[in-house]
Amino acid sequence: MINVSTADAVGLLELDRPDRRNALDVAQCRRIVDAVGGLLADGVRAIIVTGSGSSFCSGADFGEVYTDGFRDALHAALRAVDEAPVPVVAAVNGPAIGAGTQLAIACDLRIAAPGAVFGVPTARIGLAVDPWTVRRLARLGGGGTARAILVACDTIGADLAHARGLVDRLGDRAEALAWAAEMATLAPLTLRYNLLALDRADLADDADELVAAFEACWSSDDRREGQAARLEKRPAVFHGR
C-alpha cells in the first residue's frame, strides 16, 4: 500500500494502490502517519511523497469517504506531512485530485511532471474541505487559483500550476530526488526554523517555539561548522546540533 525507502538521507514515501489510482482510505492515511514518523526516526533530512504508476493520488476512496473516521484519519495524515521538521517534497507524477491535492499542498514544495493535474471537485459531490486546505491553497497558488479550483471546480495542469506558484518546479521523480538530496545537505536546524516561521509564524501559541528554534541556530555546532567551512573554502558538513 505504501513503499518506503531511504537513500542519501532522503526518505521516499510512495503511495502504491495502482488498482485505486492511489486513492486514500483510513488505513492508507494511517500508513502515511506511520511512514513519516518512521522516516523521521531513521534520521532522514528530507522526504519525498509520490505515487506509483501514472497517478499521484486520485483523492479519497469513495468506499470510505462517507464513513465515520475518514476525515480524522485524513487530517492526521496531512498534519504529519505538514508538521514534519524536515523539507517534504511532493513529486506529483500524475493527477492529484481532492485529497490528492490536499496531500500535495501539505508538503513544503511541489515538483510536477507533465501529466500532473490538480483539482478539488467537492462542489460536484456536495462535500467540503477543511478551512486549512482553503487557506493553504490560496496562500500557495493565489486567491484566483483557489477560487477557480474550489468554486468553479476547474482542474489546473502542471504548466499553469507552475506559472501561478502552486508548483515550485517542473520535473520527474529523478529530479525530485536530486532536489531533495541537495536540501538534505543543508543545515537541519535552520531548515526546521525556516519551516516553522513560514508555516506557523502567525500563531501566537508558536512564539516560544519559534524563538527557541531561532536561538538554537545561532548557538549550534552547525553555525560554527558553517563559519569554518566558509573560511576554509569547503562544503559544510552539518549534523543538526
TILUM-942852 format. One record per residue (C-alpha): x, y, z; residue number from 1. Coordinates in Angstrom, 1 decimal. Layout:
N
+--------+--------+--------+-----+
:      X :      Y :      Z :   i :
+--------+--------+--------+-----+
:      X :      Y :      Z : NUM :
...
+--------+--------+--------+-----+
END
This chain:
241
+--------+--------+--------+-----+
:      X :      Y :      Z :   i :
+--------+--------+--------+-----+
:    0.0 :    0.0 :    0.0 :   1 :
:    2.9 :    2.4 :    0.8 :   2 :
:    6.5 :    1.8 :   -0.3 :   3 :
:    9.1 :    3.4 :    2.0 :   4 :
:   12.9 :    3.6 :    1.3 :   5 :
:   15.8 :    5.9 :    2.1 :   6 :
:   18.9 :    7.0 :    0.2 :   7 :
:   21.4 :    9.9 :    0.7 :   8 :
:   19.4 :   11.0 :    3.8 :   9 :
:   16.3 :   11.3 :    1.7 :  10 :
:   13.2 :    9.3 :    2.5 :  11 :
:   10.8 :    8.2 :   -0.2 :  12 :
:    7.1 :    7.6 :    0.6 :  13 :
:    5.3 :    6.2 :   -2.4 :  14 :
:    1.6 :    5.5 :   -2.4 :  15 :
:    1.0 :    2.2 :   -4.0 :  16 :
:   -2.6 :    1.3 :   -4.7 :  17 :
:   -2.5 :    1.2 :   -8.6 :  18 :
:   -5.9 :   -0.5 :   -8.7 :  19 :
:   -7.4 :    2.5 :   -7.0 :  20 :
:   -5.1 :    5.1 :   -8.6 :  21 :
:   -3.5 :    5.6 :   -5.1 :  22 :
:   -6.8 :    6.8 :   -3.5 :  23 :
:   -6.7 :    7.3 :    0.2 :  24 :
:   -8.8 :    5.4 :    2.7 :  25 :
:   -8.5 :    5.2 :    6.5 :  26 :
:   -5.8 :    2.6 :    6.5 :  27 :
:   -3.7 :    4.4 :    3.9 :  28 :
:   -3.9 :    7.7 :    5.8 :  29 :
:   -2.7 :    5.9 :    9.0 :  30 :
:    0.1 :    4.3 :    7.0 :  31 :
:    1.2 :    7.8 :    5.9 :  32 :
:    1.4 :    8.9 :    9.5 :  33 :
:    3.4 :    5.8 :   10.4 :  34 :
:    5.7 :    6.2 :    7.4 :  35 :
:    6.5 :    9.8 :    8.1 :  36 :
:    7.2 :    9.0 :   11.7 :  37 :
:    9.4 :    6.1 :   10.8 :  38 :
:   11.4 :    8.1 :    8.3 :  39 :
:   12.0 :   10.9 :   10.8 :  40 :
:   13.1 :    8.3 :   13.4 :  41 :
:   15.6 :    7.0 :   10.9 :  42 :
:   17.1 :   10.4 :   10.7 :  43 :
:   16.2 :   11.5 :    7.1 :  44 :
:   16.8 :   15.1 :    6.3 :  45 :
:   14.2 :   15.4 :    3.5 :  46 :
:   11.2 :   13.4 :    2.4 :  47 :
:    9.6 :   12.9 :   -1.0 :  48 :
:    5.9 :   12.0 :   -1.3 :  49 :
:    4.8 :   10.5 :   -4.6 :  50 :
:    2.6 :    7.9 :   -6.2 :  51 :
:    3.2 :    4.7 :   -8.1 :  52 :
:    2.1 :    4.3 :  -11.7 :  53 :
:    0.6 :    7.2 :  -13.5 :  54 :
:   -1.4 :    8.8 :  -10.6 :  55 :
:   -0.2 :   10.8 :   -7.6 :  56 :
:   -3.4 :   10.4 :   -5.7 :  57 :
:   -6.9 :   10.3 :   -7.2 :  58 :
:   -8.4 :   11.5 :   -3.9 :  59 :
:  -10.5 :    9.8 :   -1.3 :  60 :
:  -11.6 :    6.3 :   -1.7 :  61 :
:  -15.3 :    6.6 :   -2.2 :  62 :
:  -15.8 :    3.3 :   -0.4 :  63 :
:  -14.8 :    5.1 :    2.8 :  64 :
:  -15.0 :    8.9 :    2.3 :  65 :
:  -18.5 :    8.9 :    3.8 :  66 :
:  -17.7 :    6.7 :    6.7 :  67 :
:  -17.0 :    7.7 :   10.3 :  68 :
:  -13.3 :    8.3 :   10.9 :  69 :
:  -12.2 :    9.1 :    7.4 :  70 :
:  -11.9 :   12.9 :    7.9 :  71 :
:  -10.0 :   12.4 :   11.2 :  72 :
:   -7.6 :    9.9 :    9.5 :  73 :
:   -7.1 :   12.2 :    6.5 :  74 :
:   -6.4 :   15.3 :    8.7 :  75 :
:   -3.9 :   13.3 :   10.8 :  76 :
:   -2.1 :   12.3 :    7.6 :  77 :
:   -2.0 :   15.9 :    6.4 :  78 :
:   -0.7 :   17.1 :    9.8 :  79 :
:    2.0 :   14.5 :    9.8 :  80 :
:    3.3 :   15.8 :    6.4 :  81 :
:    2.8 :   19.5 :    7.2 :  82 :
:    4.4 :   19.4 :   10.6 :  83 :
:    7.5 :   17.3 :    9.6 :  84 :
:   10.6 :   19.2 :   10.8 :  85 :
:   12.4 :   18.4 :    7.5 :  86 :
:   11.6 :   19.6 :    3.9 :  87 :
:    8.8 :   17.4 :    2.4 :  88 :
:    8.6 :   17.5 :   -1.4 :  89 :
:    5.5 :   16.3 :   -3.4 :  90 :
:    6.7 :   14.7 :   -6.6 :  91 :
:    3.4 :   15.0 :   -8.4 :  92 :
:    3.7 :   12.4 :  -11.1 :  93 :
:    0.0 :   12.5 :  -12.3 :  94 :
:   -3.4 :   13.6 :  -11.3 :  95 :
:   -3.7 :   14.9 :   -7.7 :  96 :
:   -7.5 :   15.2 :   -7.2 :  97 :
:   -9.4 :   16.1 :   -4.0 :  98 :
:   -7.4 :   14.6 :   -1.1 :  99 :
:   -4.5 :   14.2 :   -3.6 : 100 :
:   -4.3 :   18.0 :   -3.9 : 101 :
:   -4.6 :   18.3 :   -0.2 : 102 :
:   -1.7 :   15.9 :    0.3 : 103 :
:    0.4 :   17.8 :   -2.3 : 104 :
:   -0.2 :   21.2 :   -0.7 : 105 :
:    0.6 :   19.7 :    2.8 : 106 :
:    4.1 :   19.2 :    1.5 : 107 :
:    6.5 :   22.1 :    1.7 : 108 :
:    7.4 :   22.1 :   -2.0 : 109 :
:    5.9 :   20.6 :   -5.2 : 110 :
:    7.6 :   19.4 :   -8.4 : 111 :
:    5.2 :   18.3 :  -11.1 : 112 :
:    5.6 :   16.0 :  -14.1 : 113 :
:    3.8 :   16.9 :  -17.4 : 114 :
:    0.8 :   14.7 :  -16.6 : 115 :
:    0.1 :   16.4 :  -13.2 : 116 :
:   -3.3 :   17.8 :  -12.6 : 117 :
:   -4.7 :   19.5 :   -9.5 : 118 :
:   -8.4 :   19.8 :   -8.6 : 119 :
:  -10.8 :   19.8 :   -5.6 : 120 :
:  -14.2 :   19.0 :   -7.1 : 121 :
:  -16.0 :   18.8 :   -3.8 : 122 :
:  -18.8 :   21.1 :   -5.1 : 123 :
:  -19.7 :   18.5 :   -7.6 : 124 :
:  -20.5 :   15.9 :   -4.9 : 125 :
:  -21.7 :   18.1 :   -2.0 : 126 :
:  -18.7 :   17.7 :    0.2 : 127 :
:  -16.3 :   20.3 :    1.7 : 128 :
:  -12.6 :   20.5 :    2.6 : 129 :
:  -11.5 :   22.0 :    5.9 : 130 :
:  -10.6 :   25.7 :    6.2 : 131 :
:   -6.8 :   24.9 :    6.4 : 132 :
:   -7.0 :   23.5 :    2.9 : 133 :
:   -8.8 :   26.5 :    1.6 : 134 :
:   -6.3 :   28.9 :    3.2 : 135 :
:   -3.3 :   26.9 :    2.2 : 136 :
:   -4.4 :   26.6 :   -1.4 : 137 :
:   -4.9 :   30.4 :   -1.6 : 138 :
:   -1.6 :   31.1 :    0.1 : 139 :
:    0.3 :   28.9 :   -2.4 : 140 :
:   -1.5 :   29.4 :   -5.7 : 141 :
:   -3.2 :   32.8 :   -5.0 : 142 :
:   -6.8 :   33.7 :   -4.5 : 143 :
:   -7.7 :   33.4 :   -8.2 : 144 :
:   -6.3 :   29.8 :   -8.4 : 145 :
:   -8.1 :   28.8 :   -5.2 : 146 :
:  -11.4 :   30.2 :   -6.4 : 147 :
:  -11.1 :   28.5 :   -9.8 : 148 :
:  -10.4 :   25.2 :   -8.1 : 149 :
:  -12.8 :   25.4 :   -5.3 : 150 :
:  -15.7 :   27.5 :   -6.7 : 151 :
:  -15.6 :   26.7 :  -10.4 : 152 :
:  -14.2 :   23.1 :   -9.9 : 153 :
:  -11.6 :   23.8 :  -12.5 : 154 :
:   -8.6 :   21.5 :  -12.9 : 155 :
:   -5.1 :   23.0 :  -13.2 : 156 :
:   -2.4 :   21.4 :  -15.2 : 157 :
:    1.3 :   21.4 :  -14.4 : 158 :
:    2.3 :   24.3 :  -16.5 : 159 :
:   -0.4 :   26.6 :  -15.2 : 160 :
:    0.1 :   25.5 :  -11.7 : 161 :
:    3.8 :   26.3 :  -12.0 : 162 :
:    3.1 :   29.7 :  -13.5 : 163 :
:    0.7 :   30.5 :  -10.6 : 164 :
:    3.1 :   29.3 :   -7.9 : 165 :
:    1.2 :   26.2 :   -6.8 : 166 :
:    4.0 :   24.2 :   -8.2 : 167 :
:    7.6 :   25.2 :   -7.5 : 168 :
:    9.4 :   23.2 :  -10.2 : 169 :
:    8.6 :   21.1 :  -13.3 : 170 :
:   10.2 :   17.7 :  -13.4 : 171 :
:   10.0 :   14.0 :  -12.7 : 172 :
:   10.9 :   11.8 :   -9.7 : 173 :
:   14.6 :   11.7 :  -10.5 : 174 :
:   14.7 :   15.5 :  -10.4 : 175 :
:   12.7 :   15.5 :   -7.2 : 176 :
:   15.2 :   13.1 :   -5.6 : 177 :
:   18.1 :   15.2 :   -6.7 : 178 :
:   16.4 :   18.3 :   -5.3 : 179 :
:   15.7 :   16.6 :   -2.0 : 180 :
:   19.2 :   15.2 :   -1.8 : 181 :
:   20.6 :   18.8 :   -2.2 : 182 :
:   18.3 :   20.0 :    0.6 : 183 :
:   19.4 :   17.1 :    2.8 : 184 :
:   22.9 :   18.7 :    2.8 : 185 :
:   21.7 :   22.0 :    4.3 : 186 :
:   21.7 :   22.9 :    8.0 : 187 :
:   18.8 :   20.9 :    9.6 : 188 :
:   18.2 :   23.4 :   12.4 : 189 :
:   18.0 :   26.3 :   10.0 : 190 :
:   15.6 :   24.4 :    7.8 : 191 :
:   13.4 :   23.5 :   10.8 : 192 :
:   13.3 :   27.1 :   12.0 : 193 :
:   12.5 :   28.4 :    8.4 : 194 :
:    9.7 :   25.9 :    8.1 : 195 :
:    8.2 :   26.9 :   11.4 : 196 :
:    8.5 :   30.6 :   10.6 : 197 :
:    6.9 :   30.1 :    7.1 : 198 :
:    4.0 :   27.9 :    8.2 : 199 :
:    3.1 :   29.0 :   11.7 : 200 :
:    4.6 :   32.4 :   12.5 : 201 :
:    1.1 :   33.9 :   12.6 : 202 :
:    0.0 :   31.7 :   15.5 : 203 :
:    0.8 :   33.3 :   18.9 : 204 :
:    1.0 :   29.9 :   20.5 : 205 :
:    4.1 :   29.1 :   18.5 : 206 :
:    6.0 :   32.2 :   19.6 : 207 :
:    8.1 :   30.4 :   22.2 : 208 :
:    8.8 :   27.6 :   19.9 : 209 :
:    9.9 :   29.9 :   17.1 : 210 :
:   12.2 :   31.9 :   19.4 : 211 :
:   13.8 :   28.7 :   20.7 : 212 :
:   14.3 :   27.4 :   17.2 : 213 :
:   15.8 :   30.7 :   16.1 : 214 :
:   18.2 :   30.8 :   19.1 : 215 :
:   19.2 :   27.1 :   18.5 : 216 :
:   20.5 :   28.0 :   15.1 : 217 :
:   22.8 :   30.8 :   16.4 : 218 :
:   24.1 :   28.6 :   19.3 : 219 :
:   24.6 :   25.4 :   17.3 : 220 :
:   27.7 :   23.5 :   16.3 : 221 :
:   26.3 :   23.7 :   12.8 : 222 :
:   26.6 :   27.5 :   12.9 : 223 :
:   30.3 :   27.1 :   13.8 : 224 :
:   30.8 :   24.5 :   11.1 : 225 :
:   29.3 :   26.8 :    8.5 : 226 :
:   31.7 :   29.6 :    9.6 : 227 :
:   34.7 :   27.3 :    9.5 : 228 :
:   33.7 :   25.8 :    6.1 : 229 :
:   33.4 :   29.3 :    4.7 : 230 :
:   36.8 :   30.3 :    6.0 : 231 :
:   38.3 :   27.1 :    4.7 : 232 :
:   36.5 :   27.3 :    1.4 : 233 :
:   35.0 :   23.8 :    1.6 : 234 :
:   31.4 :   22.5 :    1.7 : 235 :
:   30.0 :   22.5 :    5.2 : 236 :
:   29.0 :   19.2 :    6.8 : 237 :
:   26.0 :   19.7 :    9.1 : 238 :
:   24.9 :   17.4 :   11.9 : 239 :
:   21.8 :   19.1 :   13.2 : 240 :
:   23.2 :   20.1 :   16.5 : 241 :
+--------+--------+--------+-----+
END
